[in-house]
């Protein structure tokens, strides 16, 4: 009846957990609740690998496998031994497993896992940020003006300089122009916001303790 209810979309497929896994280097495997729904979902734990983990590591792996059970298969290279091990399933398992570093692909950087698991830019910023001064074509927020008398009363900058902010997982949070790097040829006598004394880069992603890891 439980399997039929899951098939009809009324519940998740029941999960059976066993301890018969014996593949070298594999802590656990899970068959999710996708079709054809002929049997319960199954998680198979390798007891030798499992017993070598501390409580946080076991929490990490259990959450990881339950995310598979819920239907998240991870990235295309999720089960590849050469894969990065940094998709949402890996990141959320490690970060929400009290910042554990057990399992494949751990970079031992909880701030990266924190950002990889976060679902909004605001939450990613709580994990830490990396800021860097860059020059780019002007547009939207990255804009400024040049003046050169009657030849150019107000011409937009060709190149703008600004601060670009990335989350610890490398995803873009936003950018803000602070100066004008170059002007059009008929406006090059003046630069209203010259790019001098540009700020240094900052990085708070090297911190060992993002919010949940305190």
Secondary structure, 3 states (H helix, E strand, C coil): CHHHHHHCCCCCCCEEEECCCCCCCCCEEEECCCCCCCCCEEEEECHHHHHCCCHHHHHHHHHHHHHHHCCCCCCCCCCCCCCCCCCHHHHHHHHHCCCCCCCCCCCCCHHHHHHHHCCCHHHHHHCCEEEEEEEEECECCECCEECCHHHCCCEECCEEEEEEEEECCCCEEEEEEEEEEECCHHHCCCCCCECCCCCCCEECCCCCCCHHHC
